[in-house]
Amino acid sequence: MTARSRETFKELITLPDLGIPLAEAALLLACEEYPHLSLAPYLDELDRMADRVERKTVTDSSAIMGLRVMRKNTTTLAIAF
């Protein structure tokens, strides 16, 4: 994990529990073992998965809202890197 990824991780874990982007935090932890890991492709894939699930789950508004929040958090990370 680089100094920048460790700093980003420290910032994330100080957020309120519901505000922590879990995908980003997990990938930053993975950087400890894989220092050259690029987060963006994995976050993009999670976004694509969320889009597919959202299209299939049009009747459950709570699930859709959860997916939107997840997508927003992971998109913020992709832009930061």
C-alpha positions as CSV (number, residue, x, y, z in Angstrom):
1,M,0.0,0.0,0.0
2,T,1.4,3.4,-0.9
3,A,1.5,6.3,1.4
4,R,-1.3,7.9,-0.6
5,S,-3.5,4.8,-0.4
6,R,-2.9,4.5,3.3
7,E,-3.9,8.1,3.8
8,T,-7.0,7.7,1.7
9,F,-7.9,4.6,3.8
10,K,-7.4,6.5,7.0
11,E,-9.8,9.2,5.7
12,L,-12.4,6.7,4.7
13,I,-12.5,4.9,8.1
14,T,-13.2,8.2,9.9
15,L,-16.5,8.7,8.0
16,P,-19.8,7.7,9.6
17,D,-20.4,4.0,9.1
18,L,-23.0,4.4,6.4
19,G,-20.8,6.9,4.6
20,I,-17.8,4.5,4.1
21,P,-17.5,3.4,0.5
22,L,-16.9,-0.3,1.3
23,A,-15.7,-1.3,-2.2
24,E,-13.0,1.4,-2.1
25,A,-11.9,0.5,1.4
26,A,-11.7,-3.2,0.5
27,L,-9.7,-2.5,-2.6
28,L,-7.3,-0.2,-0.7
29,L,-6.7,-3.0,1.8
30,A,-6.0,-5.3,-1.2
31,C,-3.3,-2.8,-2.2
32,E,-1.3,-3.9,0.8
33,E,-0.8,-7.3,-0.9
34,Y,-0.9,-6.0,-4.5
35,P,0.7,-2.6,-4.5
36,H,0.2,-2.0,-8.2
37,L,-3.5,-2.8,-8.0
38,S,-5.6,-0.4,-10.1
39,L,-8.9,0.3,-8.3
40,A,-10.8,1.9,-11.2
41,P,-11.4,-1.3,-13.2
42,Y,-12.9,-3.1,-10.2
43,L,-15.0,-0.2,-9.2
44,D,-16.2,0.2,-12.8
45,E,-17.2,-3.5,-12.8
46,L,-19.1,-3.0,-9.6
47,D,-21.0,-0.1,-11.2
48,R,-21.9,-2.3,-14.2
49,M,-23.1,-5.1,-11.8
50,A,-25.2,-2.5,-9.9
51,D,-26.7,-1.3,-13.1
52,R,-27.7,-4.8,-14.1
53,V,-29.2,-5.5,-10.7
54,E,-31.0,-2.2,-10.8
55,R,-32.6,-2.9,-14.1
56,K,-33.8,-6.3,-12.8
57,T,-35.1,-4.9,-9.5
58,V,-37.4,-2.2,-10.6
59,T,-40.1,-3.2,-8.1
60,D,-38.1,-2.8,-4.9
61,S,-37.4,0.8,-4.4
62,S,-35.3,0.3,-1.2
63,A,-32.9,-2.0,-3.1
64,I,-32.6,0.6,-5.9
65,M,-31.8,3.3,-3.4
66,G,-29.1,1.2,-1.9
67,L,-27.6,0.5,-5.3
68,R,-27.6,4.2,-6.2
69,V,-25.8,5.0,-3.0
70,M,-23.2,2.3,-3.6
71,R,-22.7,3.5,-7.2
72,K,-22.3,7.1,-6.0
73,N,-19.6,6.1,-3.5
74,T,-17.7,4.0,-5.9
75,T,-17.8,6.6,-8.7
76,T,-16.3,9.1,-6.4
77,L,-13.4,6.8,-5.8
78,A,-12.8,6.2,-9.5
79,I,-12.6,10.0,-10.1
80,A,-10.2,10.5,-7.2
81,F,-7.7,8.0,-8.7
